[in-house]
Amino acid sequence: AAIKRQGIETIITATPVMNKDFRWDLTNTFSYLIKNPVTSLLPGVDRILLAGGSFGTRFARAFQQVNQDWGQLIGGGIARNSEGKMLIKSNGTYLADADKHWGSVIPKVNGGLSQMFHYKNWDLNINLDYQVGGKFFSLSEQWGTFSGLLDWTAATNDKGKNVRDDVSAGGGVHVVGVDAADGKTPVDMYVDAQTYYHQFYFNRVAEPFVHDLTYVKLREVSLGYQIPVRKIGISKWVQGAVVSVIARNPWLIYSAAKNFDPSEISAVQGEDGQYPGTRSVGVNIKLNF
């Protein structure tokens, strides 16, 4: 395969404030992917599988496709007419589009901001990172929806009833679109929750579980104190000592996805039933002899 990649990457370092007792250092990184097309594959081949994952053949996979950006996420979508209205079958479920293209799995923008504040014997470090764009498929969401574990499978519909209640009693999921048979007759109906939420598995539709990789995250914060070993009379045994409290992944400030942290995605096509991200707080003691 041949890939032609163009982008911009910058690194800026600065010290906005510096005096006898206080210093503020910062480093900012930023990259923008202009384009990332696959220009050729094997002779006579214009698409090859890049990553599928567990049950990937049923839902969404990443492909290399000639003349499109690296890592195209392609899979089961909801079919629409020329006006973009969803096509609905007679039982109220969606007509599937087996070859839906969502775009590249690679974000357009990546960046981070690292700041260090030093005041006398104290050091405060704050690290933030972010990305914009890119797509991923969540297998955990797919199974959570199929099994009824996620909140939207027990939500209140626009009649004020639980979607799990019988349609005859005001329950069910409200579906609006056009008839799949002719692509134009309006459809406005309620579908029982099990039929509605099971359709995405049985019809191999990944669309509700495809999200942007966009996020902003406070990656790490640490506060350290340099113990004045000479003042307290222990410099004969210890040349330097620093005690720090460190918090890792303390705050996902913004995420385009509701149920999964985009910064923790481990597979090319998305998350494949992986463990969720974790936060941690610890204490670090560094001694120099």
N, C-alpha and C positions, 0 to 999 in steps of 0.2 A: 504494500500500500504506500501511496505517496500523499503527503499532507503538506499544505502550504499555510503556514501560520503567521499572522500579523497582529501585533499588539503594542501596547505602551506599558512600560513599567518604570516607576519612579520611587526613589527613596530620599526622604528629606530628614535631616537631623538638625537640631537647633537647641540653643540654650537661651531661652527668653529672659531668664532672670539669674543673676549670679552675684553674690556678695559674700561678705565674711562668713555669715552663718547660714545662708540659704542659697540653694541651687536648684534650678528646674531644667531638666533635660527631657527632650522629646524626640521620638523617631516616628515618622509617618511613612508607611508604604502604601502604594496604590498601583494597581494594574488594570488595564482595560483591553479586552480581547476584541480586536477589530473584526477579524474573520479567521476561520479555522477550517477551511474546506478540505475534504478528501478529493484529491484530483484524479486518482486512479487506483484501481484494485487489480485483481487478476484479469488476464485477457478474457473479454466477453462476460465479465461479472461486474454488476453495478451496485450490489449490496451483499454484505456478509455480516453474520452475527458476531457481535462483540461481547455481549454478556447477557445471560438470561436469568440465572439464579433459580432457586427452588420454585417450582410451579410457573416459571417464567414463560413457558410456552402458552400458558392460559391467559396471561394478562398483558404485561408490557416488557419489552426487551430493548437493549441498546444495540444499534447497528452502525456499521460504517457504510455510508452511501455516497456514491460518486456525486460531486458537485454540491454536496451539503456539508454543513459543519460536522466536525468529529463527534461521534457518539449520539446519533439520533435516537430518541426514545419513541418507539413505535409499538402499537398494540391495539387492544380492543377499545373502541370509543363508542359514542352514541351517534347514530346516523342522523343527519339533518337535511332539510330540503334546501333549495337555493336561497331562501330567506333566512336560513340559520335556525329554523324551528325544529325541535326534536321530533323524530318520527316514532309514533307509538302504535304498537300492535293491538289487536282486538282485546287482549287480556290486560291491557294497561301497562305492559312492560315495553322497554325501549327496543327499537331495532338496532342491532349492533353494526358498527363499522369496524371491520377486522383489521384495517390498515390505517388507523388514526396516527397522525404525526404530531407530536407535541413540541418538537424542537430538540436542541442539544442538551445533554446532561452537564455541559460545562458552563459555569457562570460567566457572565460577561465582565463583571467587576469583582475584584478581590482586593482587600486592603486591611490594614491594621494600624493601630496607634498605641505606642508604648511611651509612658511617661514616668519619670523618676523625680521625686521630690526629696531633697536632702536638707534637713534642718538640724544643725549641731550633730548630735549623735543618733538622730532618727532618719530612717529611710523609708519612703513610701513608694511602691511600684504599682502602677495600674496599666494593665494590658487589655486592649479591646481589639476585636477583629470583626470583619463583616464580609458579605458577598451579596451580589445582586444578579438575578437571572439563573438560568439552568433549571432543569426539570428532574424530578425523581418520582418513582413509584413506591408506595408503601404497602407491602404485603401484610404487615400487621393490621393496618386499617381495613384491608380487604377481608381478612379473617374475622376481625372484630365486628365488622358490619354483618357478615354472613351469620355469625354465631349470636348476634344480638347483644354484644358486650359494650358497644360504644353508645354514647348518650343519645345520638340522633335516632337510634333504632327504638327509642322509647320517648321521643319528643312529643310535644303538644302540637297538633295541627291547627290550621286556621279556623277550625270550628270550635277550638277549645277542648278537644278530646285527645286522648292519647292515641298515637298512631297504631298502637297494638290492639285497640278496641275494634270490634267488628265494624265493617263499613256501614252496615245497616243501623248501627248505634251512633254513627257520626265519626267513627275512627277511620283509620287508613291514611295513606300518604297521598297528598294532592298532586296529581299529574296533569300537566298542561302541554299541549303540542299540537301536532297534526297527524291524521291517520296515515299509517305507513303504506296503506294500500294505494292511495292516490296522491299522497304528499301535499294535500291542501285542505281537506276537511278538518275543521277544528275539533280537538279532543280536550275535554275538561272533565276529569273523573277522579275518583278515589280508589286506590288499590290497597288491598290488605297488606300489612307490613311484611309478613313472611314472604309473600310473592314478590313484593317490591325489592326487598333487600337481598333475597336469594338470587335474583336475576343476574346480578353482576358476576357471580361465580359461574352459574350455569351457562350464561351467554358470553362468558369470557370478556367482560367489559371492565376495563381498568380505569376509565375516565374519572370517576369520583375520587380516586385515590392517587391521582397525579397532581403534584404541587410544585411550586417554585422552591428553589434552594435558597432563596433570599433570607438573610438573617443579620442581626447585629447582636454581638455577644460580649459581655464582660468576661474575658477568658481567665484572668488571674489578678488577684490583689494581694500584696504582701506588705506587711509593716514590720520593720526590723529596728532593733536597738543595738548600737555598738557599745558594749560595756567598757567603761574607762578603766582598763586593767591596771594602768599605772597609778591612777588616783586611789584605787581601792587596795593597792599593794600586792597584786598577784602577778605582776609582769615577770617576776623571776621564774614562774612556772608556765604562764600563758602569755603569748605575745599579742594575741587578739582574740576577742570573743564577740559573736553576734547572735542574738536571739530574735527569731522571726516567726510571725504568725502568717500562714499562707492559706488563702482561699482559692480553690480552682473551680472554674465553671460556676461562679456564684450567681450569675444573672443572665438569662436569655432575654435581652432587652426587647427584641422584636423577632418574630418568626412568621413567614408567610404560611407555614403549615401549622395546623392546630394541634395535632396529636403526636408529632415527632420533631425532634430537634434536628434541623437540616445540617448543623455543624457536625453531627455525629454519624452522618451517612457513611457506611463502610463499603457498599457495593457500587459498581459502576451505574447500574440501572436504578439504584435506590437502596432502600433498606429491606432486608430479606428475613424478617423475623428476628432481627438482632436485639440485644439487650439495650434498654434505654440508657441515655447518658447519666452520669452521676456528678453530684457536687461533693466537694471534700474540703475540710478545714484541718490544717495540721500545724504543728510547731516544729521549727527547725533550729538546732543549736550548732553553730560552727565555731570550732576552737582552733587557733593557730599556735603551734608550739615552737 
